[in-house]
Amino acid sequence: MYVWIWRHLPGNTWLRALQTLLLISIVCGVLLFVVFPWAEPKLPFNDVTIDSGGTE
């Protein structure tokens, strides 16, 4: 997949590297600001149950 992306980017090696960094930044930004805030209420991170472990 990464080779396919690399081959389809226009320009020389430096331009491709810059475009790759830009694509990575965009993907990280979308994950950070869109996907993770949307998924956070649906995940059970705040449903914590502490069991006493039996006899005390």
HTML snippet that shows the backbone in 3Dmol.js (N, CA, C, O; Angstrom):
<script src="https://3Dmol.org/build/3Dmol-min.js"></script>
<div id="view" style="width:600px;height:400px;position:relative"></div>
<script>
const pdb = `
ATOM      1  N   MET A   1       0.828  -1.191   0.000  1.00  0.00           N
ATOM      2  CA  MET A   1       0.000   0.000   0.000  1.00  0.00           C
ATOM      3  C   MET A   1       0.873   1.256   0.000  1.00  0.00           C
ATOM      4  O   MET A   1       0.619   2.196  -0.753  1.00  0.00           O
ATOM      5  N   TYR A   2       1.901   1.264   0.849  1.00  0.00           N
ATOM      6  CA  TYR A   2       2.764   2.439   0.908  1.00  0.00           C
ATOM      7  C   TYR A   2       3.541   2.626  -0.383  1.00  0.00           C
ATOM      8  O   TYR A   2       3.786   3.754  -0.811  1.00  0.00           O
ATOM      9  N   VAL A   3       3.925   1.524  -1.000  1.00  0.00           N
ATOM     10  CA  VAL A   3       4.630   1.603  -2.280  1.00  0.00           C
ATOM     11  C   VAL A   3       3.694   2.161  -3.347  1.00  0.00           C
ATOM     12  O   VAL A   3       4.109   2.953  -4.193  1.00  0.00           O
ATOM     13  N   TRP A   4       2.427   1.744  -3.305  1.00  0.00           N
ATOM     14  CA  TRP A   4       1.453   2.247  -4.273  1.00  0.00           C
ATOM     15  C   TRP A   4       1.295   3.754  -4.125  1.00  0.00           C
ATOM     16  O   TRP A   4       1.269   4.478  -5.120  1.00  0.00           O
ATOM     17  N   ILE A   5       1.186   4.237  -2.867  1.00  0.00           N
ATOM     18  CA  ILE A   5       1.067   5.677  -2.631  1.00  0.00           C
ATOM     19  C   ILE A   5       2.319   6.395  -3.126  1.00  0.00           C
ATOM     20  O   ILE A   5       2.219   7.421  -3.798  1.00  0.00           O
ATOM     21  N   TRP A   6       3.486   5.870  -2.803  1.00  0.00           N
ATOM     22  CA  TRP A   6       4.749   6.489  -3.196  1.00  0.00           C
ATOM     23  C   TRP A   6       4.866   6.585  -4.712  1.00  0.00           C
ATOM     24  O   TRP A   6       5.318   7.600  -5.240  1.00  0.00           O
ATOM     25  N   ARG A   7       4.464   5.544  -5.400  1.00  0.00           N
ATOM     26  CA  ARG A   7       4.566   5.544  -6.865  1.00  0.00           C
ATOM     27  C   ARG A   7       3.594   6.517  -7.520  1.00  0.00           C
ATOM     28  O   ARG A   7       3.866   7.014  -8.613  1.00  0.00           O
ATOM     29  N   HIS A   8       2.480   6.794  -6.879  1.00  0.00           N
ATOM     30  CA  HIS A   8       1.474   7.659  -7.482  1.00  0.00           C
ATOM     31  C   HIS A   8       1.622   9.127  -7.102  1.00  0.00           C
ATOM     32  O   HIS A   8       0.891   9.971  -7.620  1.00  0.00           O
ATOM     33  N   LEU A   9       2.551   9.445  -6.211  1.00  0.00           N
ATOM     34  CA  LEU A   9       2.793  10.844  -5.885  1.00  0.00           C
ATOM     35  C   LEU A   9       3.650  11.473  -6.986  1.00  0.00           C
ATOM     36  O   LEU A   9       4.605  10.853  -7.454  1.00  0.00           O
ATOM     37  N   PRO A  10       3.322  12.681  -7.398  1.00  0.00           N
ATOM     38  CA  PRO A  10       4.118  13.324  -8.449  1.00  0.00           C
ATOM     39  C   PRO A  10       5.389  13.956  -7.889  1.00  0.00           C
ATOM     40  O   PRO A  10       5.473  14.255  -6.698  1.00  0.00           O
ATOM     41  N   GLY A  11       6.365  14.152  -8.755  1.00  0.00           N
ATOM     42  CA  GLY A  11       7.566  14.880  -8.380  1.00  0.00           C
ATOM     43  C   GLY A  11       8.753  13.974  -8.095  1.00  0.00           C
ATOM     44  O   GLY A  11       8.696  12.753  -8.240  1.00  0.00           O
ATOM     45  N   ASN A  12       9.835  14.636  -7.681  1.00  0.00           N
ATOM     46  CA  ASN A  12      11.055  13.896  -7.362  1.00  0.00           C
ATOM     47  C   ASN A  12      10.992  13.392  -5.915  1.00  0.00           C
ATOM     48  O   ASN A  12       9.954  13.492  -5.260  1.00  0.00           O
ATOM     49  N   THR A  13      12.100  12.857  -5.434  1.00  0.00           N
ATOM     50  CA  THR A  13      12.120  12.232  -4.110  1.00  0.00           C
ATOM     51  C   THR A  13      11.815  13.230  -2.994  1.00  0.00           C
ATOM     52  O   THR A  13      11.063  12.918  -2.070  1.00  0.00           O
ATOM     53  N   TRP A  14      12.396  14.434  -3.076  1.00  0.00           N
ATOM     54  CA  TRP A  14      12.158  15.431  -2.024  1.00  0.00           C
ATOM     55  C   TRP A  14      10.704  15.875  -1.980  1.00  0.00           C
ATOM     56  O   TRP A  14      10.127  16.036  -0.904  1.00  0.00           O
ATOM     57  N   LEU A  15      10.123  16.069  -3.140  1.00  0.00           N
ATOM     58  CA  LEU A  15       8.723  16.470  -3.205  1.00  0.00           C
ATOM     59  C   LEU A  15       7.805  15.355  -2.707  1.00  0.00           C
ATOM     60  O   LEU A  15       6.823  15.616  -2.012  1.00  0.00           O
ATOM     61  N   ARG A  16       8.128  14.118  -3.064  1.00  0.00           N
ATOM     62  CA  ARG A  16       7.350  12.981  -2.567  1.00  0.00           C
ATOM     63  C   ARG A  16       7.456  12.864  -1.053  1.00  0.00           C
ATOM     64  O   ARG A  16       6.462  12.580  -0.385  1.00  0.00           O
ATOM     65  N   ALA A  17       8.648  13.079  -0.504  1.00  0.00           N
ATOM     66  CA  ALA A  17       8.827  13.016   0.947  1.00  0.00           C
ATOM     67  C   ALA A  17       8.008  14.101   1.638  1.00  0.00           C
ATOM     68  O   ALA A  17       7.395  13.849   2.675  1.00  0.00           O
ATOM     69  N   LEU A  18       7.993  15.298   1.075  1.00  0.00           N
ATOM     70  CA  LEU A  18       7.195  16.389   1.634  1.00  0.00           C
ATOM     71  C   LEU A  18       5.702  16.065   1.558  1.00  0.00           C
ATOM     72  O   LEU A  18       4.966  16.311   2.513  1.00  0.00           O
ATOM     73  N   GLN A  19       5.258  15.524   0.442  1.00  0.00           N
ATOM     74  CA  GLN A  19       3.860  15.145   0.295  1.00  0.00           C
ATOM     75  C   GLN A  19       3.489  14.020   1.261  1.00  0.00           C
ATOM     76  O   GLN A  19       2.381  13.997   1.797  1.00  0.00           O
ATOM     77  N   THR A  20       4.412  13.095   1.480  1.00  0.00           N
ATOM     78  CA  THR A  20       4.167  12.014   2.430  1.00  0.00           C
ATOM     79  C   THR A  20       4.016  12.558   3.838  1.00  0.00           C
ATOM     80  O   THR A  20       3.121  12.127   4.566  1.00  0.00           O
ATOM     81  N   LEU A  21       4.858  13.486   4.240  1.00  0.00           N
ATOM     82  CA  LEU A  21       4.741  14.099   5.558  1.00  0.00           C
ATOM     83  C   LEU A  21       3.420  14.864   5.691  1.00  0.00           C
ATOM     84  O   LEU A  21       2.788  14.845   6.748  1.00  0.00           O
ATOM     85  N   LEU A  22       3.019  15.522   4.631  1.00  0.00           N
ATOM     86  CA  LEU A  22       1.748  16.238   4.632  1.00  0.00           C
ATOM     87  C   LEU A  22       0.571  15.268   4.772  1.00  0.00           C
ATOM     88  O   LEU A  22      -0.362  15.531   5.530  1.00  0.00           O
ATOM     89  N   LEU A  23       0.613  14.159   4.050  1.00  0.00           N
ATOM     90  CA  LEU A  23      -0.446  13.155   4.152  1.00  0.00           C
ATOM     91  C   LEU A  23      -0.516  12.554   5.556  1.00  0.00           C
ATOM     92  O   LEU A  23      -1.606  12.357   6.093  1.00  0.00           O
ATOM     93  N   ILE A  24       0.642  12.262   6.151  1.00  0.00           N
ATOM     94  CA  ILE A  24       0.681  11.722   7.508  1.00  0.00           C
ATOM     95  C   ILE A  24       0.109  12.732   8.487  1.00  0.00           C
ATOM     96  O   ILE A  24      -0.636  12.358   9.394  1.00  0.00           O
ATOM     97  N   SER A  25       0.445  14.013   8.319  1.00  0.00           N
ATOM     98  CA  SER A  25      -0.077  15.053   9.199  1.00  0.00           C
ATOM     99  C   SER A  25      -1.592  15.178   9.075  1.00  0.00           C
ATOM    100  O   SER A  25      -2.286  15.349  10.078  1.00  0.00           O
ATOM    101  N   ILE A  26      -2.100  15.094   7.868  1.00  0.00           N
ATOM    102  CA  ILE A  26      -3.544  15.181   7.654  1.00  0.00           C
ATOM    103  C   ILE A  26      -4.254  13.998   8.296  1.00  0.00           C
ATOM    104  O   ILE A  26      -5.281  14.174   8.952  1.00  0.00           O
ATOM    105  N   VAL A  27      -3.722  12.806   8.116  1.00  0.00           N
ATOM    106  CA  VAL A  27      -4.339  11.618   8.707  1.00  0.00           C
ATOM    107  C   VAL A  27      -4.330  11.709  10.224  1.00  0.00           C
ATOM    108  O   VAL A  27      -5.335  11.403  10.865  1.00  0.00           O
ATOM    109  N   CYS A  28      -3.209  12.126  10.811  1.00  0.00           N
ATOM    110  CA  CYS A  28      -3.128  12.271  12.265  1.00  0.00           C
ATOM    111  C   CYS A  28      -4.100  13.340  12.766  1.00  0.00           C
ATOM    112  O   CYS A  28      -4.742  13.153  13.799  1.00  0.00           O
ATOM    113  N   GLY A  29      -4.213  14.437  12.060  1.00  0.00           N
ATOM    114  CA  GLY A  29      -5.144  15.492  12.447  1.00  0.00           C
ATOM    115  C   GLY A  29      -6.594  15.036  12.394  1.00  0.00           C
ATOM    116  O   GLY A  29      -7.375  15.338  13.297  1.00  0.00           O
ATOM    117  N   VAL A  30      -6.956  14.318  11.353  1.00  0.00           N
ATOM    118  CA  VAL A  30      -8.324  13.810  11.250  1.00  0.00           C
ATOM    119  C   VAL A  30      -8.607  12.819  12.373  1.00  0.00           C
ATOM    120  O   VAL A  30      -9.686  12.839  12.965  1.00  0.00           O
ATOM    121  N   LEU A  31      -7.640  11.950  12.666  1.00  0.00           N
ATOM    122  CA  LEU A  31      -7.832  11.017  13.772  1.00  0.00           C
ATOM    123  C   LEU A  31      -7.966  11.752  15.097  1.00  0.00           C
ATOM    124  O   LEU A  31      -8.844  11.427  15.896  1.00  0.00           O
ATOM    125  N   LEU A  32      -7.116  12.729  15.340  1.00  0.00           N
ATOM    126  CA  LEU A  32      -7.090  13.430  16.614  1.00  0.00           C
ATOM    127  C   LEU A  32      -8.320  14.303  16.829  1.00  0.00           C
ATOM    128  O   LEU A  32      -8.855  14.346  17.937  1.00  0.00           O
ATOM    129  N   PHE A  33      -8.775  14.995  15.797  1.00  0.00           N
ATOM    130  CA  PHE A  33      -9.840  15.970  15.966  1.00  0.00           C
ATOM    131  C   PHE A  33     -11.223  15.490  15.541  1.00  0.00           C
ATOM    132  O   PHE A  33     -12.219  16.129  15.879  1.00  0.00           O
ATOM    133  N   VAL A  34     -11.310  14.381  14.809  1.00  0.00           N
ATOM    134  CA  VAL A  34     -12.612  13.910  14.338  1.00  0.00           C
ATOM    135  C   VAL A  34     -12.927  12.509  14.859  1.00  0.00           C
ATOM    136  O   VAL A  34     -13.943  12.306  15.524  1.00  0.00           O
ATOM    137  N   VAL A  35     -12.069  11.555  14.564  1.00  0.00           N
ATOM    138  CA  VAL A  35     -12.381  10.154  14.857  1.00  0.00           C
ATOM    139  C   VAL A  35     -12.333   9.863  16.351  1.00  0.00           C
ATOM    140  O   VAL A  35     -13.271   9.273  16.886  1.00  0.00           O
ATOM    141  N   PHE A  36     -11.267  10.262  17.036  1.00  0.00           N
ATOM    142  CA  PHE A  36     -11.150   9.952  18.458  1.00  0.00           C
ATOM    143  C   PHE A  36     -12.216  10.657  19.302  1.00  0.00           C
ATOM    144  O   PHE A  36     -12.776  10.016  20.193  1.00  0.00           O
ATOM    145  N   PRO A  37     -12.528  11.932  19.076  1.00  0.00           N
ATOM    146  CA  PRO A  37     -13.634  12.528  19.846  1.00  0.00           C
ATOM    147  C   PRO A  37     -14.991  11.860  19.565  1.00  0.00           C
ATOM    148  O   PRO A  37     -15.834  11.769  20.458  1.00  0.00           O
ATOM    149  N   TRP A  38     -15.197  11.399  18.339  1.00  0.00           N
ATOM    150  CA  TRP A  38     -16.443  10.705  18.019  1.00  0.00           C
ATOM    151  C   TRP A  38     -16.512   9.343  18.721  1.00  0.00           C
ATOM    152  O   TRP A  38     -17.573   8.954  19.209  1.00  0.00           O
ATOM    153  N   ALA A  39     -15.392   8.619  18.773  1.00  0.00           N
ATOM    154  CA  ALA A  39     -15.376   7.270  19.329  1.00  0.00           C
ATOM    155  C   ALA A  39     -15.265   7.247  20.851  1.00  0.00           C
ATOM    156  O   ALA A  39     -15.639   6.250  21.469  1.00  0.00           O
ATOM    157  N   GLU A  40     -14.772   8.293  21.464  1.00  0.00           N
ATOM    158  CA  GLU A  40     -14.509   8.302  22.899  1.00  0.00           C
ATOM    159  C   GLU A  40     -15.749   8.032  23.760  1.00  0.00           C
ATOM    160  O   GLU A  40     -15.632   7.267  24.717  1.00  0.00           O
ATOM    161  N   PRO A  41     -16.918   8.603  23.489  1.00  0.00           N
ATOM    162  CA  PRO A  41     -18.092   8.270  24.315  1.00  0.00           C
ATOM    163  C   PRO A  41     -18.565   6.826  24.140  1.00  0.00           C
ATOM    164  O   PRO A  41     -19.250   6.291  25.012  1.00  0.00           O
ATOM    165  N   LYS A  42     -18.207   6.197  23.029  1.00  0.00           N
ATOM    166  CA  LYS A  42     -18.643   4.837  22.752  1.00  0.00           C
ATOM    167  C   LYS A  42     -17.726   3.783  23.369  1.00  0.00           C
ATOM    168  O   LYS A  42     -18.076   2.603  23.384  1.00  0.00           O
ATOM    169  N   LEU A  43     -16.568   4.181  23.873  1.00  0.00           N
ATOM    170  CA  LEU A  43     -15.615   3.242  24.459  1.00  0.00           C
ATOM    171  C   LEU A  43     -15.810   3.153  25.968  1.00  0.00           C
ATOM    172  O   LEU A  43     -16.172   4.144  26.601  1.00  0.00           O
ATOM    173  N   PRO A  44     -15.576   1.983  26.551  1.00  0.00           N
ATOM    174  CA  PRO A  44     -15.882   1.783  27.973  1.00  0.00           C
ATOM    175  C   PRO A  44     -14.755   2.174  28.924  1.00  0.00           C
ATOM    176  O   PRO A  44     -14.544   1.473  29.914  1.00  0.00           O
ATOM    177  N   PHE A  45     -14.029   3.245  28.676  1.00  0.00           N
ATOM    178  CA  PHE A  45     -12.915   3.618  29.539  1.00  0.00           C
ATOM    179  C   PHE A  45     -13.380   4.135  30.900  1.00  0.00           C
ATOM    180  O   PHE A  45     -12.652   4.002  31.884  1.00  0.00           O
ATOM    181  N   ASN A  46     -14.570   4.720  30.978  1.00  0.00           N
ATOM    182  CA  ASN A  46     -15.055   5.275  32.233  1.00  0.00           C
ATOM    183  C   ASN A  46     -15.923   4.299  33.018  1.00  0.00           C
ATOM    184  O   ASN A  46     -16.383   4.634  34.109  1.00  0.00           O
ATOM    185  N   ASP A  47     -16.156   3.100  32.490  1.00  0.00           N
ATOM    186  CA  ASP A  47     -16.945   2.100  33.192  1.00  0.00           C
ATOM    187  C   ASP A  47     -16.016   1.217  34.024  1.00  0.00           C
ATOM    188  O   ASP A  47     -15.752   0.070  33.664  1.00  0.00           O
ATOM    189  N   VAL A  48     -15.534   1.747  35.113  1.00  0.00           N
ATOM    190  CA  VAL A  48     -14.568   1.048  35.946  1.00  0.00           C
ATOM    191  C   VAL A  48     -15.307   0.397  37.122  1.00  0.00           C
ATOM    192  O   VAL A  48     -16.083   1.052  37.817  1.00  0.00           O
ATOM    193  N   THR A  49     -15.059  -0.873  37.329  1.00  0.00           N
ATOM    194  CA  THR A  49     -15.637  -1.602  38.451  1.00  0.00           C
ATOM    195  C   THR A  49     -14.497  -2.154  39.287  1.00  0.00           C
ATOM    196  O   THR A  49     -13.615  -2.846  38.779  1.00  0.00           O
ATOM    197  N   ILE A  50     -14.524  -1.840  40.574  1.00  0.00           N
ATOM    198  CA  ILE A  50     -13.490  -2.345  41.476  1.00  0.00           C
ATOM    199  C   ILE A  50     -14.149  -3.368  42.383  1.00  0.00           C
ATOM    200  O   ILE A  50     -15.076  -3.058  43.130  1.00  0.00           O
ATOM    201  N   ASP A  51     -13.651  -4.594  42.301  1.00  0.00           N
ATOM    202  CA  ASP A  51     -14.183  -5.676  43.117  1.00  0.00           C
ATOM    203  C   ASP A  51     -13.323  -5.829  44.360  1.00  0.00           C
ATOM    204  O   ASP A  51     -12.098  -5.728  44.295  1.00  0.00           O
ATOM    205  N   SER A  52     -13.971  -6.075  45.491  1.00  0.00           N
ATOM    206  CA  SER A  52     -13.224  -6.179  46.753  1.00  0.00           C
ATOM    207  C   SER A  52     -12.428  -7.487  46.813  1.00  0.00           C
ATOM    208  O   SER A  52     -11.552  -7.626  47.666  1.00  0.00           O
ATOM    209  N   GLY A  53     -12.705  -8.419  45.951  1.00  0.00           N
ATOM    210  CA  GLY A  53     -11.906  -9.631  45.909  1.00  0.00           C
ATOM    211  C   GLY A  53     -12.376 -10.716  46.845  1.00  0.00           C
ATOM    212  O   GLY A  53     -11.668 -11.707  47.023  1.00  0.00           O
ATOM    213  N   GLY A  54     -13.528 -10.578  47.447  1.00  0.00           N
ATOM    214  CA  GLY A  54     -14.041 -11.645  48.294  1.00  0.00           C
ATOM    215  C   GLY A  54     -14.140 -11.249  49.748  1.00  0.00           C
ATOM    216  O   GLY A  54     -14.883 -10.328  50.088  1.00  0.00           O
ATOM    217  N   THR A  55     -13.410 -11.922  50.608  1.00  0.00           N
ATOM    218  CA  THR A  55     -13.521 -11.707  52.050  1.00  0.00           C
ATOM    219  C   THR A  55     -12.637 -10.583  52.525  1.00  0.00           C
ATOM    220  O   THR A  55     -11.463 -10.499  52.163  1.00  0.00           O
ATOM    221  N   GLU A  56     -13.206  -9.726  53.333  1.00  0.00           N
ATOM    222  CA  GLU A  56     -12.431  -8.659  53.953  1.00  0.00           C
ATOM    223  C   GLU A  56     -12.871  -8.461  55.357  1.00  0.00           C
ATOM    224  O   GLU A  56     -12.336  -7.600  56.056  1.00  0.00           O
TER     225      GLU A  56
END
`;
const viewer = $3Dmol.createViewer("view");
viewer.addModel(pdb, "pdb");
viewer.setStyle({}, {cartoon: {color: "spectrum"}});
viewer.zoomTo();
viewer.render();
</script>
